[in-house]
Amino acid sequence: VSCRPRGLFARTLLPVALGILTLLPHSLLGTPAEEEHVRNSALLQRAKRSWVWNQFFVLEEYTGLEPLYIGKLHSDMDKGDGSIKYILTGEGAGTTFTIDDSTGDIHAIQRLDREVKAQYILRAQARNRLTDRPLEPESEFIVKIQDINDNEPRFLDGPYQATVPEMSKIGTSVIQLTATDADDPTYGNSARVVYSILEGQPYFSVDAKTGVVRVSLADMDRETRENYTVVIQAKDMGGQLGGLAGTTTINITLSDINDNPPMFDQRLYQMSIPESAPVGSVVGRIWAKDRDIGVNAEMKYSIIDGDGRDTFDISTDPTNLFGIITVKKPLNFENKPSYTLKVEGANTHLDPAFRHRGPFKDVTIVHVSIEDVDEPPQFDLPAYYVELPEDAEIGTMVKTVSARDPDAANNTVRYSIDRSSDPDKYFYIEITSGSLMTVRSLDREEVGWHNITILAMEMNNPTQIASVSVAVRVLDVNDNPPSLMHYLEAYVCENAKAGQLIQTVTAVDPDEPLGGQHFYYSLAPEAVNNPNFTLKDNQDNTAWILTRRGGWSQQDQTVFYLPIFISDGEQPVQSSTSTLTIRVCSCDQEGNVMSCNAEAYSLPASLSRGALIAILACIFVLLVMILLMLSLRTHRKKPYLCDEEENVHENIVRYDDEGGGEEDTEAFDIAAMWNPREAHHHLGKMRQDMLPEIESLSRYVPQACVMGGGSGDSNVHGYVLAKLLEADMDPCAPPYDSLQTYAYEGEGSVAESLSSLQSGTSNTDHEYDYLNDWGPRFKKLAEMYGRPDLAASWGPR
């Protein structure tokens, strides 16, 4: 582009150039003389002198080998003789743009890119080549880069993720895409973009102008296909031939809606659980499957019918998918061996737009079988409570407990006492009937409550044991006399007057009558006429001890003993006599005790306390020496012969052919049978027997005695039980039983067991001819039981 001077253009810019010159600093215009010369020249040649310039335009992306010619600068003062020098400054001067300083031609020496920089602002100046003086004021001009279609549209945020509900209608918007083109949108069609779909039809479409992606196929089902890939193209030049294009990908996912009803995978569920399962145990799990996912597949289960709706419960697991059936009440196989439940599973989140596809619930049947378990016995009550007076006789029946086997076998139950709950063995229980009785006297003041644990065990299965607590409250009986409380000493001052209170006494009684304690005080009969003291009963369980005279003195008497008679108000009335020791003391004027010791009056003046201690020490040493001598004389005597050595000639030794050897020769002291009372005093002689359990007495105690009867029978029964317990607890009481071992009787012998217990045959049905085959050891038995007359009369033992 060549810019030559034009008259109209020069006339227009001349005033502007003059204004600029007037505003420029003096430093740019040279010396004052030069400035004046320039000003005069400008005034004389104003119409001819001016810059000739314009806005320059150049196409971007020039790829030629030669520098690109942009334009030409020219001043009116340029006569073409080379005296004018053109200078170019500003953006890109010297690096991107160059100027011929003689001709003013401007060239671009680098490839220009409008998308990097759309225009450049340059300044030009004409100077005298010889003097380097500016001939024209500096002028600014712009080089604009003209756009070409060299950039394709781009999707800056791709690839994209989008979601649309399944079953959406045609035209439902999915996502809007925007492609950007770096070309100039104000010049030509280089930046006018048109959208089209390359992949994803016929399911989706895109609006050509706006880039909105929409659903183009109705009733797309997530359960059939969930993910789709759509490719969108953006093309510039309005989509015309030769335009540039860019593409992007959209991954579209169909979101779930509740359009499918649930359905149980089984029409009938079979489950089982043992009857011993505790409440809350899990029976089983059911599942109503739903093709939907997330909240649309969440279920709520309920038991709507069946004979087990009160016995079982159902809840939803934490995932809200499965139904968990649990035990609601205790189970009992003997009462009901099976249950039937009708269970419903329903969706919790419904879509109103798809209610016509309902109902969104399903029903199934659950059959629960109860497994039989060998259960321990059950008592008729969970706990027992008994009140018993403390004066109850030994053998009194406390309570009869009852337990039964809940299983169909109904095995026999045996009773016993947990000895850890009755360590002192106050009670005894009859093993078959469950009657609890006393075997020791009760004392409420010693033990007010007895918490006994009764055990019930199945005979056929000893591992099945049940327990029950029996709380025995011992009722109070007035069997303890009252006595003075805490202290039994008082003092009276030497200056005490007649009628002066010296002590208030209070009694204590271990008994606890229902109406409360009420004590009566008086002096003992032998002290009624006591000249020194008197007693006043205050009728509030206290009494006052008063003086009857004055003139007390430690020299006359230091200690007085006052017997006090105390009785309670309950029946039978209990009373006691307590002695109150009253000392005479010296007191000050306020009545405070100063001294109660009569040593100053009883000891001689010349005998000190240290001398008295020395005398007592000598007496103690003398007593020790006397005791030592007596002990030595005792050891010199002939040693005492015990009863066993004196009566050794009277020991009886019995030998038995059926015995086990040396154990049968164990002798017992027959002398102990002569006088059983004296045997109790030989504490050094211990019994070598096995103590029987107290429960073993039940087989020898008649049931009439256990369950009650006349007062005489009850007394006899209690007496017998007391004597039996006394014999068991006394290690020296006769007779001296010993455990014998018979080596040839039992499972390891030829004869096996000789016991007739639990034998299913009678005496008449048993044949004893086989005894002849047992050898010489059983010859006597074979002769005895082989004879019919003896076999009928004796029978096996």
Disulfide bonds with the S-S distance in Angstrom:
Cys493-Cys587 2.08
Cys585-Cys596 1.59
